[in-house]
């Protein structure tokens, strides 16, 4: 969004602005983990005929001019439809480094995870504030690359305020996670990013970016403001051990 042709300058702006990793969302007709903003962008992309194959083709072309780590966020249906092995081969050849599948049950992820591992692609799991403590620890041990901490009980979307209980949740998560922890869902400002920076290794911003694209506002200054708010010390790139050797 807003177009496949427009992706390259947008992602370049993210990279030049100081982003450590770029997450590319694969449009899907039932994005149950996403709020109105990403639902809108997914709908627009689908109307233009954007598929998982089209996204992978774009990544392969983009790789010729950039080595920034790329993580795909896709629901399970498109990957299952392509078939796990064919997807892993195509994603590896394109230069994909990691994968997030929000509607995949972790206990049922073993077949996909084994195939992805064989092709050097990390499978990243999500943990919510409502996740039981023993399950948090298990998910942290299973997640590759980094652990995606969901900041709230709800869907994605920029928010002015975030739940008060999120900081203790993140603190506990950091104590049990052998991989870096990045927090997402709801983060929309440098102030919020700074608030989280004391408790995590990275922050994930999605809907706030799409809102800026929708309003035709420049992306790079916004990313630069987020980077400044985090400070030089918080760079998840230096903490990830196995999100490919590009880092």
NORGI-V354209 format. One line per field, one symbol per residue. ss: DSSP state (h for helix, s for strand, l for the rest). phi: phi as a letter, one per 40 degrees, with the letter a starting at -180 (. if undefined). psi: psi as a letter, one per 40 degrees, with the letter a starting at -180 (. if undefined). Layout:
BEGIN
ss: ???
phi: ???
psi: ???
END
This chain:
BEGIN
ss: llllllhhhhhhhhhhhlllsssssllllllllllhhhhhhhhhhhhllllhhhhhhhhhhhllllllsssssllhhhhhhhlhhhhhhhhhhhlllssslllllhhhlhhhhhhhhhlllssslsslllllhhhhhhhhhhlllssssslllllllllllllllhhhhhhhhhhhlllssssslllllhhhhhhhlllllsslllhhhhhhhhlllllhhhhhhhhhhhlllllhhhhllllllll
phi: .caccccdccccccccchccabbbcccacbcccbcdccdcccccccccgcbdccccccdcccccbabcdbbcbbccdcccccgdcccdcccccchcbaabbcbccdcbcddcccccccbgbcbbbbbbdccddccdcccccccbgabccccacibcicbcbbdccccdcccccccbccbdbbbaggcbadccccccccbbcabbbbccccdccccgcccdccccccccccgcccbcdcbccbcgccc
psi: heiddeddddddddddeehdihhhhhiieggdeiaddddddddddddeehiddddddddddddeeiehhhhihiidddddddhdddddddddddfhdihhgdehhddeedddddddddefhhhhiihidehiddddddddddiicihhhheigaiihhidiiideddddddddddeheiihhhaheheiddddddddeeieiihhcddddddddefiiddddddddddddiddghddeehdffied.
END
